[in-house]
Amino acid sequence: MLGNVIGGFIVILVGATLAPTVAQQVGIAQADGNITGASDTILGLTTLFYCLAIASTGIGIATVGLRQSGLM
């Protein structure tokens, strides 16, 4: 139980630490100039999707831990 909750927080911490790196690489890819139109828009949303995936993963792991302990 406690391991799952701590694991969820670790996933969120590591993911939040890597988010600026992901955003920087997306910005570099967009500035390259080879991507235009809808592809550029979808590439710009990559950081948002990354952050949403990290948050949902961390919350999911923590929820499993709380459910195993009987708190949820």
matplotlib code that plots the C-alpha trace (Angstrom):
import matplotlib.pyplot as plt

x = [0.0, 2.6, 4.9, 2.2, 1.5, 5.3, 5.7, 2.9, 4.6, 8.0, 6.4, 4.9, 8.2, 10.4, 7.8, 7.6, 11.3, 11.6, 8.7, 10.9, 13.3, 10.3, 9.1, 12.5, 12.9, 9.4, 10.3, 13.5, 11.6, 9.1, 11.8, 13.4, 11.0, 10.4, 7.0, 4.1, 0.3, -1.5, 1.7, 3.1, -0.1, 0.0, 3.7, 3.0, 0.5, 3.1, 4.1, 0.5, -0.1, 3.1, 2.1, -1.4, 0.1, 2.4, -0.3, -2.8, -0.2, 0.8, -2.8, -3.6, -0.7, -1.6, -5.3, -4.5, -2.4, -5.3, -7.8, -5.6, -5.5, -9.2, -9.3, -11.1]
y = [0.0, 2.5, 1.4, 2.2, 5.6, 6.4, 5.0, 7.3, 10.3, 9.2, 8.9, 12.4, 13.8, 12.3, 13.1, 16.7, 17.0, 15.8, 18.0, 21.0, 18.8, 17.4, 21.0, 22.1, 19.3, 19.9, 23.6, 22.7, 20.3, 23.0, 25.6, 23.3, 24.4, 21.0, 20.5, 22.7, 22.8, 20.2, 18.3, 21.3, 21.7, 18.1, 18.3, 21.4, 19.3, 16.7, 18.4, 18.5, 14.9, 14.0, 15.9, 14.4, 10.9, 11.4, 12.8, 10.0, 7.3, 8.7, 9.1, 5.6, 4.0, 6.0, 5.1, 1.3, 1.7, 3.5, 0.9, -1.9, -0.3, 0.1, 3.9, 4.1]
z = [0.0, 1.1, -1.8, -4.3, -2.9, -2.8, -6.3, -7.6, -6.1, -7.6, -11.0, -10.8, -9.5, -12.2, -14.9, -13.7, -13.7, -17.3, -18.6, -19.4, -21.4, -23.4, -24.0, -25.1, -27.6, -29.0, -29.4, -31.2, -33.5, -34.3, -35.0, -37.5, -40.2, -41.7, -40.0, -41.0, -40.7, -38.7, -37.9, -36.2, -34.1, -33.0, -32.2, -30.1, -28.1, -27.3, -24.0, -22.9, -23.7, -21.8, -18.7, -18.8, -19.1, -16.2, -14.0, -14.8, -14.2, -10.9, -9.8, -10.9, -9.0, -5.9, -6.2, -6.4, -3.2, -1.4, -2.7, -1.4, 2.1, 2.2, 2.1, -1.2]

ax = plt.figure().add_subplot(projection="3d")
ax.plot(x, y, z, "-o")
ax.set_aspect("equal")
plt.show()
